[in-house]
Amino acid sequence: MSRGDLERLSKEELIELVLKLQRPAKTSRTSSKPPSTDRKERREQSRPGGAKPGHEGHNRLVAEDPDTVVDHRPTECPDCGLALSAELPVETVSVHEHIELPEVKPVVEQHRRLAVVCPGCRARVAAPRPAEAAASPFGLRLHATAVYLKTFQALSYERLQKALFDLFGLRISQGGLTNMLRRAETRFAAGRDAALSVLRRATVVASDETGVRIEGTNSYHWVFRCEEAVVHHAAPTRGACVVHEIMDGHRPAVWLSDRYSAQQGHADRQQTCLAHLARDVAYALEAGNDILALRLKLWLDKAFALARTVTTAAPSTVATKRRKLERSLDDILAAPATCDLARDIQNRMRRARDQLLTFAAFPGRVEATNNACERDLRPAVIQRKNTNGYRAMWSAKGEAAVRTVVATARLTSGAGTFSTVLGTIGA
């Protein structure tokens, strides 16, 4: 804003501008900023680390099935020097473990095609090309390791290349890694389609998206979640057309999301994420002095309390508390606001009036927040920060398919990440 622009402002506008400039910076507690942005402030205000007085100590559990057990028994008495026979009964005093990783070296199996001369017709006969020679020279476990490190440990191609060499002594070019990942990621297409089929029959769907760089342009990583499937999807746009593509005409009973316009109107009913509103209210309380912000915070606290007990309380109790919350919300939305921050939240909640307590009508099936989708997106955010995105759209879509299969397996059966990757590639 130039000096001339400031001179044209009225006194009230100047006061409002100064008040805005004096507002505190937003944190992860008062906005959607990641917690990592708060580290400096937390570090300056942190207390000395270590266990606090009265803290009960914890020890690592010993292995139930060790590979080797070595018994150490005394051979002589330290008091009198008498030799202790090996036939004497013993008791275990303590158990100590030594854990080590074996050196991992690539196992290289060479297949040589041999030829002989037929003694009958003198023709030169060569052995047929083995199946191992028709595919990649790299095995299934190596493919799975590359996919795991690239996708779930957020390694760039350069760092992945160095990690494979440092850990296993493998020299693989970045082009070779690209081909390896492309081959491996095609194995996840069937699992991705299966998860997508489940999503398109779901009654309740939650969704969220985050920005990512693909082929040097701003694109988006989407996630869709239901009770039995998690679907990740890479797209060049943040528009509602992505939802239409994924859902393919299916209209669930409830859609859970934030208030972004592209996430609206895809279901019969909508649940707005209350966590987003709570962070905005926290900032309004910290930066403003409007009593309305406090009333909004107290209302959200009661809504969260209802969400925590909605599956255990009697239906009549839930209905009663919901009616009280609705009446209280009507009073809050009708109250005058003196702070623009509180007024903005009030207007947003007024527009989402019928989307704030939908979870109470679907006990245990609809959450009050969209935190599960945000947790699903967190690894993609870390990948974006570490690698600055994807070189090609096929890579983004392939990695989304990998995340879909792994997240769905974890949701439905609690399967481990690497075991799911290895099992899918080897299927």
Phi, psi and chi 1 to 4 in degrees:
 res  aa     phi    psi   chi1   chi2   chi3   chi4
   1 MET       -  128.5 -175.2  175.9  -72.2      -
   2 SER   -83.1  172.0   66.1      -      -      -
   3 ARG   -62.9  -39.4 -177.4 -177.5 -178.2   88.3
   4 GLY   -62.8  -39.1      -      -      -      -
   5 ASP   -62.6  -40.4  -65.7  -28.3      -      -
   6 LEU   -66.2  -38.1  -68.4  173.4      -      -
   7 GLU   -66.4  -26.8  -69.6  175.6  -14.3      -
   8 ARG   -82.7  -10.2  -75.3 -169.9  -70.1  -89.4
   9 LEU   -74.9  147.6  -66.2  177.1      -      -
  10 SER   -76.7  171.6   65.8      -      -      -
  11 LYS   -62.2  -42.7  179.4  179.5  178.0 -179.4
  12 GLU   -64.8  -38.0  -68.6  -62.7  -33.6      -
  13 GLU   -67.9  -36.9  -69.8  172.8  -27.2      -
  14 LEU   -66.0  -41.9  -75.9  171.9      -      -
  15 ILE   -61.6  -43.5  -66.8  174.3      -      -
  16 GLU   -63.6  -39.4 -172.4   67.4   23.5      -
  17 LEU   -65.3  -43.4  178.3   59.9      -      -
  18 VAL   -63.8  -41.6  171.2      -      -      -
  19 LEU   -62.1  -38.7  -69.5  175.5      -      -
  20 LYS   -65.9  -39.1  -73.2 -177.3  178.0  179.7
  21 LEU   -67.8  -25.5  -68.1  175.0      -      -
  22 GLN   -85.8   -5.3  -69.2  178.2  -20.1      -
  23 ARG   -68.3  147.2  -73.3  171.9  179.6  168.4
  24 PRO   -68.4  156.7   24.9  -34.0      -      -
  25 ALA   -68.5  149.2      -      -      -      -
  26 LYS   -76.7  147.8  -69.4 -172.9  175.4 -178.2
  27 THR  -124.7 -178.4   65.9      -      -      -
  28 SER   -65.9  -21.8   62.0      -      -      -
  29 ARG   -79.6  -25.9 -172.7 -179.4   60.3   83.7
  30 THR  -115.0    9.5   58.1      -      -      -
  31 SER  -161.4 -172.4   70.2      -      -      -
  32 SER   -90.6   11.9  -63.5      -      -      -
  33 LYS   -64.5  145.1  -65.3  178.6   64.7  176.3
  34 PRO   -69.0  151.7   24.0  -33.5      -      -
  35 PRO   -59.3  -24.4  -23.2   33.1      -      -
  36 SER   -61.2  -25.1   59.2      -      -      -
  37 THR   -73.3  -12.7   59.1      -      -      -
  38 ASP   -93.3    1.1  -56.3  -23.5      -      -
  39 ARG   -61.1  -42.8  -74.4  178.2  179.5  170.6
  40 LYS   -62.0  -45.7 -176.9  176.1 -179.7 -179.4
  41 GLU   -63.8  -41.6  179.8 -178.1   -7.2      -
  42 ARG   -65.4  -37.3  -71.7 -156.2  -53.1  -93.4
  43 ARG   -65.3  -39.0 -173.2  163.8   57.7 -114.8
  44 GLU   -69.7  -28.1  -67.5  172.2  -10.6      -
  45 GLN  -102.7    4.0  -60.4  176.4   -3.4      -
  46 SER   -74.6  154.8   63.2      -      -      -
  47 ARG   -97.1  162.2  -64.7  177.1  -65.6  176.4
  48 PRO   -55.1  141.4  -23.9   32.7      -      -
  49 GLY   -77.3 -172.4      -      -      -      -
  50 GLY    97.5  169.9      -      -      -      -
  51 ALA   -68.1  141.1      -      -      -      -
  52 LYS   -88.0  156.8  -57.1  -59.6 -177.4  -72.9
  53 PRO   -55.6  132.7  -25.2   33.9      -      -
  54 GLY    88.8   -3.5      -      -      -      -
  55 HIS   -71.3  130.6  172.3   72.9      -      -
  56 GLU   -80.3  126.3 -177.8  179.8   -5.0      -
  57 GLY   -71.0  155.6      -      -      -      -
  58 HIS  -131.3  140.0  -61.7  -80.3      -      -
  59 ASN  -115.1  153.3  -64.1  -39.2      -      -
  60 ARG   -68.2  138.4 -172.6 -176.1   59.6   80.9
  61 LEU   -72.7  138.5  -62.9  176.7      -      -
  62 VAL   -77.1  154.7  -62.4      -      -      -
  63 ALA   -67.8  139.9      -      -      -      -
  64 GLU   -80.3  -27.0  -63.8 -178.1   -2.6      -
  65 ASP  -131.5   73.0   52.8  -14.2      -      -
  66 PRO   -66.0  152.4   24.8  -33.8      -      -
  67 ASP   -70.8  -35.4  -62.2  -69.8      -      -
  68 THR  -140.2  139.8  -53.8      -      -      -
  69 VAL  -121.0  123.9  176.2      -      -      -
  70 VAL  -116.8  118.9  179.7      -      -      -
  71 ASP   -90.8  134.7  -69.8  -32.0      -      -
  72 HIS  -116.4  114.0  -59.7  -92.1      -      -
  73 ARG  -121.8  148.8   59.6 -179.2  -57.1  151.0
  74 PRO   -69.6  148.3   25.9  -33.3      -      -
  75 THR  -105.8  -20.4   57.8      -      -      -
  76 GLU  -151.8  155.8   64.8  177.8   29.3      -
  77 CYS   -78.1  125.1  177.5      -      -      -
  78 PRO   -70.4  -15.2   26.5  -34.1      -      -
  79 ASP   -86.2  -47.9  -66.5  -28.0      -      -
  80 CYS  -113.4   -8.6   66.0      -      -      -
  81 GLY    80.9    5.9      -      -      -      -
  82 LEU   -70.3  136.0 -179.4   67.1      -      -
  83 ALA   -67.8  136.1      -      -      -      -
  84 LEU  -100.6  119.4  -58.6  176.3      -      -
  85 SER   -69.0  148.8  169.3      -      -      -
  86 ALA   -70.8  -11.6      -      -      -      -
  87 GLU   -85.3   -8.9  -55.8  -60.8  -33.2      -
  88 LEU   -68.6  142.1  -67.5  173.9      -      -
  89 PRO   -64.3  148.9   22.9  -32.6      -      -
  90 VAL  -126.5  162.7  -63.4      -      -      -
  91 GLU  -137.9  149.4   62.3  174.4  -27.9      -
  92 THR   -82.1  122.2  -59.1      -      -      -
  93 VAL   -88.9  -45.1  177.8      -      -      -
  94 SER  -157.9  162.3   61.0      -      -      -
  95 VAL  -124.5  126.8  176.3      -      -      -
  96 HIS  -122.5  143.3  -51.8  -90.4      -      -
  97 GLU  -121.2  146.1  -70.9 -174.0  -23.7      -
  98 HIS  -122.4  117.9  176.2   71.6      -      -
  99 ILE  -115.4  132.0  -57.6  173.7      -      -
 100 GLU  -142.7  149.1 -178.3   59.1  -74.9      -
 101 LEU   -92.7  132.8  -73.9  175.1      -      -
 102 PRO   -71.0  154.9   27.2  -34.2      -      -
 103 GLU   -66.3  129.0 -178.4 -178.8    2.7      -
 104 VAL  -102.9  119.8  179.5      -      -      -
 105 LYS  -123.1  143.0  -69.4 -176.3  177.3 -179.0
 106 PRO   -62.5  139.6  -18.1   29.8      -      -
 107 VAL   -96.9  110.0  177.3      -      -      -
 108 VAL  -100.4  117.8 -179.0      -      -      -
 109 GLU  -112.8  113.2 -177.9  179.8   80.2      -
 110 GLN   -93.1  136.6  -72.2 -173.6  -15.9      -
 111 HIS  -113.5  115.3  -65.6  -98.5      -      -
 112 ARG  -105.6  127.9  -63.2 -171.8  -61.7  174.3
 113 ARG   -87.4  122.1  -66.3  176.9   63.5 -153.2
 114 LEU  -105.5  153.8  -54.9  179.1      -      -
 115 ALA  -130.4  145.8      -      -      -      -
 116 VAL  -133.0  163.2  -62.2      -      -      -
 117 VAL   -99.0  124.9  176.1      -      -      -
 118 CYS   -65.6  125.0  175.2      -      -      -
 119 PRO   -69.7  -16.0   24.1  -33.1      -      -
 120 GLY   -85.3  -55.8      -      -      -      -
 121 CYS  -107.5    0.5   64.3      -      -      -
 122 ARG    64.5   19.3  -51.8  -54.7  -64.8  172.1
 123 ALA   -79.3  145.8      -      -      -      -
 124 ARG   -85.8  118.5 -177.5  174.8  178.6  -87.3
 125 VAL  -112.1  121.2 -177.7      -      -      -
 126 ALA  -105.0  146.2      -      -      -      -
 127 ALA   -63.9  145.3      -      -      -      -
 128 PRO   -64.2  154.7   23.1  -32.5      -      -
 129 ARG   -64.8  126.2 -179.2 -177.0  -66.9  -90.1
 130 PRO   -69.0  156.3   24.9  -33.1      -      -
 131 ALA   -60.7  -34.0      -      -      -      -
 132 GLU   -63.3  -28.5  -68.2   78.8    2.8      -
 133 ALA   -82.1  -16.5      -      -      -      -
 134 ALA   -82.7  -18.2      -      -      -      -
 135 ALA  -107.2 -164.3      -      -      -      -
 136 SER   -67.9  148.8  166.3      -      -      -
 137 PRO   -71.2   -9.1   26.2  -35.3      -      -
 138 PHE   -98.8  137.7  -54.8  116.3      -      -
 139 GLY   -79.8  175.3      -      -      -      -
 140 LEU   -63.2  -43.3  -64.1  177.4      -      -
 141 ARG   -66.1  -35.5 -176.2  171.2  -71.6  -86.6
 142 LEU   -68.3  -40.7 -179.4   51.9      -      -
 143 HIS   -58.5  -45.9  -83.0   75.7      -      -
 144 ALA   -64.3  -39.3      -      -      -      -
 145 THR   -63.4  -43.6  -60.2      -      -      -
 146 ALA   -62.6  -44.3      -      -      -      -
 147 VAL   -64.0  -42.9  169.7      -      -      -
 148 TYR   -62.3  -48.2  172.0   78.9      -      -
 149 LEU   -67.2  -39.8  -67.2  176.0      -      -
 150 LYS   -70.5  -43.2  177.9   70.9  172.4   63.9
 151 THR   -86.5  -45.5  -55.1      -      -      -
 152 PHE  -103.1  -12.0  -62.3   98.6      -      -
 153 GLN  -111.5    6.4  -62.5  -55.0  -36.6      -
 154 ALA    55.9   44.9      -      -      -      -
 155 LEU   -90.2  138.7  -63.0 -172.7      -      -
 156 SER   -74.0  171.5   63.7      -      -      -
 157 TYR   -60.3  -41.2  -78.7   98.2      -      -
 158 GLU   -64.3  -44.9 -178.4  179.8   -3.0      -
 159 ARG   -70.4  -35.3  -67.7  177.7   62.1 -161.8
 160 LEU   -64.5  -42.5  175.6   58.3      -      -
 161 GLN   -59.5  -43.9 -175.0 -177.4   31.5      -
 162 LYS   -69.6  -38.8 -176.7  172.2  176.5   56.3
 163 ALA   -63.6  -42.6      -      -      -      -
 164 LEU   -64.9  -34.0  -68.0  176.0      -      -
 165 PHE   -74.6  -45.9  176.5   74.0      -      -
 166 ASP   -65.7  -39.3  -69.9  -16.7      -      -
 167 LEU   -83.4  -39.8  -67.1  173.9      -      -
 168 PHE  -122.9   -3.0  -47.7  122.0      -      -
 169 GLY    72.4   22.5      -      -      -      -
 170 LEU   -93.1  128.2  -80.0  168.3      -      -
 171 ARG  -103.2  108.2  -66.6 -174.9 -177.3  -86.1
 172 ILE  -130.7  129.4  -53.4  177.3      -      -
 173 SER   -70.3  161.9   67.2      -      -      -
 174 GLN   -64.9  -31.9  -68.1 -170.3   24.3      -
 175 GLY   -65.1  -39.7      -      -      -      -
 176 GLY   -64.4  -38.8      -      -      -      -
 177 LEU   -65.0  -40.0  -72.3  174.2      -      -
 178 THR   -60.1  -46.3  -60.3      -      -      -
 179 ASN   -64.0  -39.5  -67.0  -25.8      -      -
 180 MET   -62.7  -47.0 -174.5 -171.0  -57.5      -
 181 LEU   -66.3  -37.9  -67.9  169.4      -      -
 182 ARG   -65.9  -40.7 -166.1  162.8 -165.0  169.7
 183 ARG   -63.5  -46.0  -84.8 -169.0  -56.6  -90.9
 184 ALA   -66.0  -41.1      -      -      -      -
 185 GLU   -68.8  -23.2  -72.2  170.8   -7.6      -
 186 THR   -66.3  -22.4   58.4      -      -      -
 187 ARG   -71.4  -12.6  -53.1  -67.9  -66.0  177.7
 188 PHE   -96.1   -1.1  -68.0   83.2      -      -
 189 ALA   -62.7  -42.7      -      -      -      -
 190 ALA   -64.3  -43.3      -      -      -      -
 191 GLY   -65.0  -36.5      -      -      -      -
 192 ARG   -65.3  -42.8 -168.0 -103.4 -174.6 -169.4
 193 ASP   -64.4  -36.6  -68.0  -17.7      -      -
 194 ALA   -65.6  -43.1      -      -      -      -
 195 ALA   -64.7  -38.3      -      -      -      -
 196 LEU   -64.6  -37.7 -167.4   57.7      -      -
 197 SER   -63.7  -40.4  177.3      -      -      -
 198 VAL   -64.4  -42.7  172.2      -      -      -
 199 LEU   -60.3  -38.1 -178.5   73.4      -      -
 200 ARG   -76.2    2.2  -71.7  170.8  175.9  170.3
 201 ARG  -117.3    1.7  -60.7 -168.7  -57.5  -91.5
 202 ALA   -73.7  150.8      -      -      -      -
 203 THR   -85.4  -36.2  -55.8      -      -      -
 204 VAL  -123.2  129.0  179.0      -      -      -
 205 VAL  -130.4  134.1  174.0      -      -      -
 206 ALA  -113.5  147.3      -      -      -      -
 207 SER  -148.6  151.3  177.9      -      -      -
 208 ASP  -158.4  168.8 -158.6   -1.9      -      -
 209 GLU  -150.6  158.0   76.8  -70.4  -34.6      -
 210 THR  -144.3  154.4 -172.6      -      -      -
 211 GLY   -74.5  149.7      -      -      -      -
 212 VAL  -155.0  152.2   65.9      -      -      -
 213 ARG   -93.8  126.1  -63.2  -78.2  -71.2  179.7
 214 ILE  -131.3  123.3  -57.8  177.0      -      -
 215 GLU    55.0   36.3  -62.8  179.6   -8.3      -
 216 GLY    78.1    7.6      -      -      -      -
 217 THR  -123.7  159.0   61.5      -      -      -
 218 ASN   -71.5  122.8  -68.1  -26.0      -      -
 219 SER  -135.5 -168.7  -58.4      -      -      -
 220 TYR  -142.4  144.4  -64.5   89.7      -      -
 221 HIS  -108.3  117.4 -174.1  107.6      -      -
 222 TRP  -102.3  153.8  -70.5   71.1      -      -
 223 VAL  -137.1  137.6   66.1      -      -      -
 224 PHE  -125.3  136.1  -59.0   84.4      -      -
 225 ARG  -137.0  136.0 -176.2 -175.6 -178.5   94.3
 226 CYS  -134.3 -170.6   64.2      -      -      -
 227 GLU   -65.4  -28.8  -69.1 -178.8  -11.3      -
 228 GLU  -124.3    9.4  -62.0  179.8  -13.1      -
 229 ALA  -158.4  150.2      -      -      -      -
 230 VAL  -128.6  124.4  179.2      -      -      -
 231 VAL  -118.2  120.2  175.1      -      -      -
 232 HIS   -97.7  146.5  -69.9  -99.5      -      -
 233 HIS  -150.6  131.8 -179.5   71.0      -      -
 234 ALA   -99.9  134.7      -      -      -      -
 235 ALA  -147.1  151.8      -      -      -      -
 236 PRO   -79.4   -3.2   27.6  -33.2      -      -
 237 THR  -133.9  160.4  176.1      -      -      -
 238 ARG  -106.1   10.9 -162.7 -173.1  179.9 -165.6
 239 GLY   -77.7  168.4      -      -      -      -
 240 ALA   -65.7  -16.3      -      -      -      -
 241 CYS   -61.6  -26.6   58.2      -      -      -
 242 VAL   -66.3  -42.7  177.2      -      -      -
 243 VAL   -63.2  -42.8  179.8      -      -      -
 244 HIS   -62.1  -39.1  -61.3  153.2      -      -
 245 GLU   -65.5  -44.9  175.0 -170.8  -10.1      -
 246 ILE   -69.4  -45.0  -68.4  -63.6      -      -
 247 MET   -80.0  -22.3  -59.5  -51.1  -63.2      -
 248 ASP    52.3   45.5 -167.3   30.2      -      -
 249 GLY    90.9  -13.1      -      -      -      -
 250 HIS   -73.3  135.7  173.1   60.3      -      -
 251 ARG  -121.8  103.4 -172.0  174.1  178.3   85.2
 252 PRO   -71.5  172.9   24.5  -31.7      -      -
 253 ALA   -74.3  -37.0      -      -      -      -
 254 VAL  -136.2  140.1 -178.1      -      -      -
 255 TRP  -120.6  126.8 -167.2  -88.6      -      -
 256 LEU  -110.1  125.6  168.4   59.7      -      -
 257 SER  -166.8 -176.1   68.5      -      -      -
 258 ASP   -83.2 -167.7   54.1   25.8      -      -
 259 ARG   -91.4   10.3  -74.3  -68.5  -60.7  158.3
 260 TYR   -60.4  135.7  178.3   53.8      -      -
 261 SER   -60.1  -35.7   58.8      -      -      -
 262 ALA   -67.4  -15.0      -      -      -      -
 263 GLN   -95.6    4.9  -64.3  -82.2   11.0      -
 264 GLN   -99.7  149.7  -55.8  -64.2  -49.5      -
 265 GLY    80.6   20.0      -      -      -      -
 266 HIS  -101.7    1.9  -57.1  -61.6      -      -
 267 ALA  -145.9  171.5      -      -      -      -
 268 ASP   -66.6  -35.4  -62.1  -25.9      -      -
 269 ARG  -134.8  158.9  -58.5 -176.3   65.4  176.0
 270 GLN  -127.8  141.1 -173.0   94.4    9.0      -
 271 GLN  -117.2  116.1  170.9   64.6   52.7      -
 272 THR   -80.1  137.9  -70.8      -      -      -
 273 CYS   -65.1  116.7  175.1      -      -      -
 274 LEU   -75.0  -21.2  -61.7 -173.0      -      -
 275 ALA   -65.8  -38.0      -      -      -      -
 276 HIS   -61.0  -44.4  -77.2   73.6      -      -
 277 LEU   -65.3  -37.8  -67.3  173.3      -      -
 278 ALA   -64.0  -38.4      -      -      -      -
 279 ARG   -67.5  -39.5  -70.4 -167.7  -70.6  -97.1
 280 ASP   -65.4  -39.2  -67.0  -22.2      -      -
 281 VAL   -66.2  -38.5  168.4      -      -      -
 282 ALA   -61.4  -38.7      -      -      -      -
 283 TYR   -69.9  -39.3 -176.6   69.0      -      -
 284 ALA   -62.5  -36.4      -      -      -      -
 285 LEU   -67.7  -39.2  -90.0  173.4      -      -
 286 GLU   -75.8  -34.5 -175.0  175.6  -45.5      -
 287 ALA   -99.3  -19.1      -      -      -      -
 288 GLY  -117.5 -175.2      -      -      -      -
 289 ASN  -135.0   29.3   56.0   -1.8      -      -
 290 ASP   -91.7  127.9 -165.1  -29.4      -      -
 291 ILE   -62.5  -21.3 -169.2   63.3      -      -
 292 LEU   -62.5  -35.0 -177.5   64.1      -      -
 293 ALA   -63.1  -39.7      -      -      -      -
 294 LEU   -65.4  -41.2  177.8   59.2      -      -
 295 ARG   -62.8  -39.2  -65.9 -178.2   64.8 -174.3
 296 LEU   -64.7  -39.7  -71.9  170.2      -      -
 297 LYS   -64.2  -45.3  178.7 -175.6 -177.0  -56.9
 298 LEU   -63.4  -37.0  -64.9  175.2      -      -
 299 TRP   -65.7  -43.2 -173.7   89.3      -      -
 300 LEU   -65.5  -37.1  -75.3  169.4      -      -
 301 ASP   -59.7  -41.2  -71.3  -16.7      -      -
 302 LYS   -68.9  -36.2  -67.8  178.5 -179.2  178.6
 303 ALA   -65.3  -41.5      -      -      -      -
 304 PHE   -65.5  -37.5  -74.3  129.8      -      -
 305 ALA   -63.2  -39.9      -      -      -      -
 306 LEU   -65.3  -39.4  174.9   59.3      -      -
 307 ALA   -63.2  -34.4      -      -      -      -
 308 ARG   -71.3  -26.1  -71.9 -168.8  -66.5  -90.6
 309 THR  -111.7    6.5   60.8      -      -      -
 310 VAL   -65.9  -25.3   70.5      -      -      -
 311 THR   -89.9  -16.0   58.2      -      -      -
 312 THR  -106.5  -25.6   56.7      -      -      -
 313 ALA   -77.7  158.2      -      -      -      -
 314 ALA   -67.1  147.6      -      -      -      -
 315 PRO   -54.9  -37.4  -26.1   34.8      -      -
 316 SER   -65.7  -37.2   57.8      -      -      -
 317 THR   -65.7  -43.7  -58.1      -      -      -
 318 VAL   -61.1  -43.7  172.7      -      -      -
 319 ALA   -63.1  -41.1      -      -      -      -
 320 THR   -64.3  -46.4  -60.5      -      -      -
 321 LYS   -65.4  -34.5  -69.7 -176.0  176.9 -179.4
 322 ARG   -66.2  -41.9 -179.9 -178.6  179.7  179.3
 323 ARG   -63.4  -39.7  -73.8 -167.0  -64.6  -90.6
 324 LYS   -62.9  -41.0  -71.5 -178.3  179.1  178.9
 325 LEU   -65.2  -38.7  -76.3  171.1      -      -
 326 GLU   -66.3  -42.6  -70.9  174.9  -19.3      -
 327 ARG   -64.8  -42.3  -71.0 -165.7  -64.1  -92.3
 328 SER   -63.6  -39.1  175.1      -      -      -
 329 LEU   -65.5  -38.4 -179.0   60.3      -      -
 330 ASP   -59.5  -40.7  -70.8  -23.2      -      -
 331 ASP   -65.3  -41.4  -66.6  -21.6      -      -
 332 ILE   -66.0  -42.5  -65.8  173.6      -      -
 333 LEU   -69.6  -23.2  -64.2 -178.2      -      -
 334 ALA   -88.9  -11.3      -      -      -      -
 335 ALA   -74.8  147.9      -      -      -      -
 336 PRO   -72.9  147.6   26.6  -34.0      -      -
 337 ALA  -117.5  136.1      -      -      -      -
 338 THR  -103.8  -12.1   58.8      -      -      -
 339 CYS  -112.4  137.1  171.6      -      -      -
 340 ASP   -66.2  -30.6   62.3  -44.2      -      -
 341 LEU   -64.8  -48.5  -67.6  173.3      -      -
 342 ALA   -65.5  -37.6      -      -      -      -
 343 ARG   -65.0  -38.4 -173.8 -177.9  -56.6  110.1
 344 ASP   -64.4  -44.0  178.6   63.0      -      -
 345 ILE   -65.3  -39.5  -59.1  171.3      -      -
 346 GLN   -60.2  -42.7 -173.7 -175.5   40.2      -
 347 ASN   -66.0  -39.8  -70.3  -25.9      -      -
 348 ARG   -65.7  -41.9  -84.6 -175.5  -77.5  150.4
 349 MET   -68.9  -30.1  -66.4 -178.2   70.6      -
 350 ARG   -67.2  -40.1 -173.7  178.8  -68.4  116.7
 351 ARG   -69.3  -30.1  -69.6 -168.1  -64.9  -91.2
 352 ALA  -101.4   26.0      -      -      -      -
 353 ARG   -51.9  -40.6  174.2   66.3 -179.9   78.4
 354 ASP   -90.6    7.7  -62.4  -32.1      -      -
 355 GLN  -114.9    6.3  -57.2  179.0    5.5      -
 356 LEU   -92.5  -29.0  -57.4  179.6      -      -
 357 LEU  -122.3   24.0  -61.7  173.8      -      -
 358 THR   -60.5  -33.3  -55.4      -      -      -
 359 PHE   -57.5  -28.7   67.7   87.9      -      -
 360 ALA   -68.1  -23.2      -      -      -      -
 361 ALA   -86.3   -9.1      -      -      -      -
 362 PHE  -131.6   69.8  -62.0   84.7      -      -
 363 PRO   -57.6  125.9  -21.6   32.8      -      -
 364 GLY    79.0   -6.0      -      -      -      -
 365 ARG  -110.8  -28.5  -58.0 -166.5   65.1 -171.2
 366 VAL  -119.7  125.7  177.7      -      -      -
 367 GLU   -85.1  158.1  -61.4  -67.5  -29.0      -
 368 ALA   -81.5  -17.2      -      -      -      -
 369 THR  -128.0  164.8   72.0      -      -      -
 370 ASN  -104.9   30.7 -157.3   19.7      -      -
 371 ASN   -64.7  -29.3  -68.9  -15.5      -      -
 372 ALA   -63.4  -42.1      -      -      -      -
 373 CYS   -66.9  -37.7  -79.3      -      -      -
 374 GLU   -64.1  -37.2  -68.0 -170.6   -9.5      -
 375 ARG   -67.5  -36.9  -72.4 -167.8  -65.5  -90.4
 376 ASP   -64.5  -32.6  -72.3  -30.4      -      -
 377 LEU   -82.1  -19.2  -76.2  177.3      -      -
 378 ARG   -55.9  -44.9  179.5   56.6   54.2 -170.8
 379 PRO   -60.7  -34.5  -24.3   35.3      -      -
 380 ALA   -67.8  -34.3      -      -      -      -
 381 VAL   -67.0  -41.9  174.2      -      -      -
 382 ILE   -63.9  -40.8  -64.2  172.5      -      -
 383 GLN   -61.4  -41.3 -168.4  -86.1   -7.0      -
 384 ARG   -62.1  -41.0  177.7 -172.3   68.4 -156.2
 385 LYS   -70.7  -36.0  -68.0 -177.4  176.4 -179.5
 386 ASN   -78.0  -35.5  -74.8   -2.6      -      -
 387 THR  -117.1   -6.2   66.5      -      -      -
 388 ASN    65.0   25.6 -161.5   31.3      -      -
 389 GLY   105.5 -155.7      -      -      -      -
 390 TYR  -119.9  145.5  -58.0   91.0      -      -
 391 ARG   -75.8  -29.1  -61.6  178.4 -179.7  179.1
 392 ALA  -143.3  153.9      -      -      -      -
 393 MET   -65.0  -35.3  179.9   58.5   76.2      -
 394 TRP   -61.0  -34.4   68.7 -100.3      -      -
 395 SER   -68.1  -42.9  178.8      -      -      -
 396 ALA   -63.9  -43.3      -      -      -      -
 397 LYS   -69.5  -38.4  -71.6 -175.3  175.6  -65.9
 398 GLY   -63.5  -43.2      -      -      -      -
 399 GLU   -67.1  -35.5 -170.1  166.7  -63.0      -
 400 ALA   -62.2  -38.3      -      -      -      -
 401 ALA   -65.1  -40.8      -      -      -      -
 402 VAL   -61.9  -47.2  174.0      -      -      -
 403 ARG   -62.5  -36.3  -66.1 -173.6 -173.0  -81.4
 404 THR   -61.7  -49.3  -65.3      -      -      -
 405 VAL   -64.4  -44.9  172.8      -      -      -
 406 VAL   -67.7  -45.5  170.4      -      -      -
 407 ALA   -64.9  -38.5      -      -      -      -
 408 THR   -66.8  -41.8  -60.3      -      -      -
 409 ALA   -63.8  -39.7      -      -      -      -
 410 ARG   -66.3  -38.7 -173.5 -174.1  -59.4  118.2
 411 LEU   -68.3  -41.5  176.0   67.3      -      -
 412 THR   -88.5  -32.7   56.0      -      -      -
 413 SER  -131.4   -4.2   63.6      -      -      -
 414 GLY    72.2   20.1      -      -      -      -
 415 ALA   -65.1  147.9      -      -      -      -
 416 GLY   -72.9  157.7      -      -      -      -
 417 THR   -65.7  -54.8  -60.0      -      -      -
 418 PHE   -67.0  -38.2 -175.3   75.9      -      -
 419 SER   -64.0  -36.4   61.0      -      -      -
 420 THR   -68.1  -42.5  -58.8      -      -      -
 421 VAL   -62.1  -47.0  171.7      -      -      -
 422 LEU   -65.3  -42.7 -179.7   59.9      -      -
 423 GLY   -64.5  -36.8      -      -      -      -
 424 THR   -70.9  -42.5  -56.3      -      -      -
 425 ILE   -66.6  -35.2  -66.3  176.4      -      -
 426 GLY   -87.1   -2.9      -      -      -      -
 427 ALA   -68.4      -      -      -      -      -
